[in-house]
Amino acid sequence: MWTYVHTRDGTQRIYIAKPGLPEIIVILLIVGFLAAISFLVFAGLVLFWIPLLIGGILLALISSAVRYRWRQFQAWWSGR
């Protein structure tokens, strides 16, 4: 949308022209570019969080196993 302000005798007129084919193509290219960048950022965040999530799950499993073995060792050491 293009606007043009023309002043004559204190009167303001705004002319709004319909966008032509080149303007529509440029707008669609910009929207497509922004969508592609958004997708790449989202995909990057997902690919960043997958290893962290797997690491957290593995850390929880290892922590649980170590606590179980530690309790077994404490019971054996105390002679229960």
Distance bins in CASP14 RR format, pairs under 12 A and 6 or more apart:
PFRMAT RR
TARGET T0000
AUTHOR 0000-0000-0000
RMODE 2
METHOD distances of the structure
MODEL  1
1 14 0 0 0 0 0 1 0 0 0 0 0
1 15 0 0 0 0 0 1 0 0 0 0 0
1 16 1 0 0 1 0 0 0 0 0 0 0
1 17 1 0 0 1 0 0 0 0 0 0 0
1 18 0 0 0 0 1 0 0 0 0 0 0
1 19 1 0 0 1 0 0 0 0 0 0 0
1 20 0 0 0 0 0 1 0 0 0 0 0
1 23 0 0 0 0 1 0 0 0 0 0 0
1 24 0 0 0 0 0 1 0 0 0 0 0
1 27 0 0 0 0 1 0 0 0 0 0 0
2 14 0 0 0 0 0 1 0 0 0 0 0
2 15 0 0 0 0 1 0 0 0 0 0 0
2 16 1 0 0 1 0 0 0 0 0 0 0
2 17 1 0 1 0 0 0 0 0 0 0 0
2 18 0 0 0 0 1 0 0 0 0 0 0
2 19 1 0 0 1 0 0 0 0 0 0 0
2 20 0 0 0 0 1 0 0 0 0 0 0
2 22 0 0 0 0 0 1 0 0 0 0 0
2 23 1 0 0 1 0 0 0 0 0 0 0
3 12 0 0 0 0 0 1 0 0 0 0 0
3 13 0 0 0 0 0 1 0 0 0 0 0
3 14 1 0 1 0 0 0 0 0 0 0 0
3 15 1 0 0 1 0 0 0 0 0 0 0
3 16 1 0 1 0 0 0 0 0 0 0 0
3 17 0 0 0 0 1 0 0 0 0 0 0
3 19 0 0 0 0 0 1 0 0 0 0 0
4 12 0 0 0 0 0 1 0 0 0 0 0
4 13 0 0 0 0 1 0 0 0 0 0 0
4 14 1 0 0 1 0 0 0 0 0 0 0
4 15 1 0 1 0 0 0 0 0 0 0 0
4 16 0 0 0 0 1 0 0 0 0 0 0
4 17 1 0 0 1 0 0 0 0 0 0 0
5 11 0 0 0 0 0 1 0 0 0 0 0
5 12 1 0 1 0 0 0 0 0 0 0 0
5 13 1 0 0 1 0 0 0 0 0 0 0
5 14 1 0 1 0 0 0 0 0 0 0 0
5 15 0 0 0 0 1 0 0 0 0 0 0
5 16 0 0 0 0 0 1 0 0 0 0 0
6 12 1 0 0 1 0 0 0 0 0 0 0
6 13 1 0 1 0 0 0 0 0 0 0 0
6 14 0 0 0 0 1 0 0 0 0 0 0
6 15 1 0 0 1 0 0 0 0 0 0 0
7 13 0 0 0 0 1 0 0 0 0 0 0
7 14 0 0 0 0 0 1 0 0 0 0 0
17 23 0 0 0 0 1 0 0 0 0 0 0
18 24 0 0 0 0 1 0 0 0 0 0 0
19 25 0 0 0 0 1 0 0 0 0 0 0
19 26 0 0 0 0 1 0 0 0 0 0 0
19 27 1 0 0 1 0 0 0 0 0 0 0
19 28 0 0 0 0 0 1 0 0 0 0 0
20 26 0 0 0 0 1 0 0 0 0 0 0
20 27 0 0 0 0 0 1 0 0 0 0 0
20 28 0 0 0 0 0 1 0 0 0 0 0
21 27 0 0 0 0 0 1 0 0 0 0 0
21 28 0 0 0 0 0 1 0 0 0 0 0
22 28 0 0 0 0 0 1 0 0 0 0 0
22 29 0 0 0 0 0 1 0 0 0 0 0
23 29 0 0 0 0 0 1 0 0 0 0 0
23 30 0 0 0 0 0 1 0 0 0 0 0
24 30 0 0 0 0 0 1 0 0 0 0 0
24 31 0 0 0 0 0 1 0 0 0 0 0
25 31 0 0 0 0 0 1 0 0 0 0 0
25 32 0 0 0 0 0 1 0 0 0 0 0
26 32 0 0 0 0 0 1 0 0 0 0 0
26 33 0 0 0 0 0 1 0 0 0 0 0
27 33 0 0 0 0 0 1 0 0 0 0 0
27 34 0 0 0 0 0 1 0 0 0 0 0
28 34 0 0 0 0 0 1 0 0 0 0 0
28 35 0 0 0 0 0 1 0 0 0 0 0
29 35 0 0 0 0 0 1 0 0 0 0 0
29 36 0 0 0 0 0 1 0 0 0 0 0
30 36 0 0 0 0 0 1 0 0 0 0 0
30 37 0 0 0 0 0 1 0 0 0 0 0
31 37 0 0 0 0 0 1 0 0 0 0 0
31 38 0 0 0 0 0 1 0 0 0 0 0
32 38 0 0 0 0 1 0 0 0 0 0 0
32 39 0 0 0 0 1 0 0 0 0 0 0
32 40 0 0 0 0 0 1 0 0 0 0 0
33 39 0 0 0 0 0 1 0 0 0 0 0
33 40 0 0 0 0 0 1 0 0 0 0 0
34 40 0 0 0 0 0 1 0 0 0 0 0
34 41 0 0 0 0 0 1 0 0 0 0 0
35 41 0 0 0 0 0 1 0 0 0 0 0
35 42 0 0 0 0 0 1 0 0 0 0 0
36 42 0 0 0 0 0 1 0 0 0 0 0
36 43 0 0 0 0 0 1 0 0 0 0 0
37 43 0 0 0 0 0 1 0 0 0 0 0
37 44 0 0 0 0 0 1 0 0 0 0 0
38 44 0 0 0 0 0 1 0 0 0 0 0
38 45 0 0 0 0 0 1 0 0 0 0 0
39 45 0 0 0 0 0 1 0 0 0 0 0
39 46 0 0 0 0 0 1 0 0 0 0 0
40 46 0 0 0 0 0 1 0 0 0 0 0
40 47 0 0 0 0 0 1 0 0 0 0 0
41 47 0 0 0 0 0 1 0 0 0 0 0
41 48 0 0 0 0 0 1 0 0 0 0 0
42 48 0 0 0 0 0 1 0 0 0 0 0
42 49 0 0 0 0 0 1 0 0 0 0 0
43 49 0 0 0 0 0 1 0 0 0 0 0
43 50 0 0 0 0 0 1 0 0 0 0 0
44 50 0 0 0 0 1 0 0 0 0 0 0
44 51 0 0 0 0 0 1 0 0 0 0 0
45 52 0 0 0 0 0 1 0 0 0 0 0
45 53 0 0 0 0 0 1 0 0 0 0 0
46 52 0 0 0 0 0 1 0 0 0 0 0
46 53 0 0 0 0 0 1 0 0 0 0 0
47 53 0 0 0 0 0 1 0 0 0 0 0
47 54 0 0 0 0 0 1 0 0 0 0 0
48 54 0 0 0 0 0 1 0 0 0 0 0
49 55 0 0 0 0 0 1 0 0 0 0 0
49 56 0 0 0 0 0 1 0 0 0 0 0
50 56 0 0 0 0 0 1 0 0 0 0 0
50 57 0 0 0 0 0 1 0 0 0 0 0
51 57 0 0 0 0 0 1 0 0 0 0 0
51 58 0 0 0 0 0 1 0 0 0 0 0
52 58 0 0 0 0 0 1 0 0 0 0 0
52 59 0 0 0 0 0 1 0 0 0 0 0
53 59 0 0 0 0 0 1 0 0 0 0 0
53 60 0 0 0 0 0 1 0 0 0 0 0
54 60 0 0 0 0 0 1 0 0 0 0 0
54 61 0 0 0 0 0 1 0 0 0 0 0
55 61 0 0 0 0 1 0 0 0 0 0 0
55 62 0 0 0 0 1 0 0 0 0 0 0
55 63 0 0 0 0 0 1 0 0 0 0 0
56 62 0 0 0 0 1 0 0 0 0 0 0
56 63 0 0 0 0 1 0 0 0 0 0 0
56 64 0 0 0 0 0 1 0 0 0 0 0
57 63 0 0 0 0 0 1 0 0 0 0 0
57 64 0 0 0 0 0 1 0 0 0 0 0
58 64 0 0 0 0 0 1 0 0 0 0 0
58 65 0 0 0 0 0 1 0 0 0 0 0
59 65 0 0 0 0 0 1 0 0 0 0 0
59 66 0 0 0 0 0 1 0 0 0 0 0
60 66 0 0 0 0 0 1 0 0 0 0 0
60 67 0 0 0 0 0 1 0 0 0 0 0
61 67 0 0 0 0 0 1 0 0 0 0 0
61 68 0 0 0 0 0 1 0 0 0 0 0
62 68 0 0 0 0 0 1 0 0 0 0 0
62 69 0 0 0 0 0 1 0 0 0 0 0
63 69 0 0 0 0 0 1 0 0 0 0 0
63 70 0 0 0 0 0 1 0 0 0 0 0
64 70 0 0 0 0 0 1 0 0 0 0 0
64 71 0 0 0 0 0 1 0 0 0 0 0
65 71 0 0 0 0 0 1 0 0 0 0 0
65 72 0 0 0 0 0 1 0 0 0 0 0
66 72 0 0 0 0 0 1 0 0 0 0 0
66 73 0 0 0 0 0 1 0 0 0 0 0
67 73 0 0 0 0 0 1 0 0 0 0 0
67 74 0 0 0 0 0 1 0 0 0 0 0
68 74 0 0 0 0 0 1 0 0 0 0 0
68 75 0 0 0 0 0 1 0 0 0 0 0
69 75 0 0 0 0 0 1 0 0 0 0 0
69 76 0 0 0 0 0 1 0 0 0 0 0
70 76 0 0 0 0 0 1 0 0 0 0 0
70 77 0 0 0 0 0 1 0 0 0 0 0
71 77 0 0 0 0 0 1 0 0 0 0 0
71 78 0 0 0 0 0 1 0 0 0 0 0
71 80 0 0 0 0 0 1 0 0 0 0 0
72 78 0 0 0 0 0 1 0 0 0 0 0
72 79 0 0 0 0 0 1 0 0 0 0 0
72 80 0 0 0 0 0 1 0 0 0 0 0
73 79 0 0 0 0 0 1 0 0 0 0 0
73 80 0 0 0 0 0 1 0 0 0 0 0
74 80 0 0 0 0 1 0 0 0 0 0 0
END
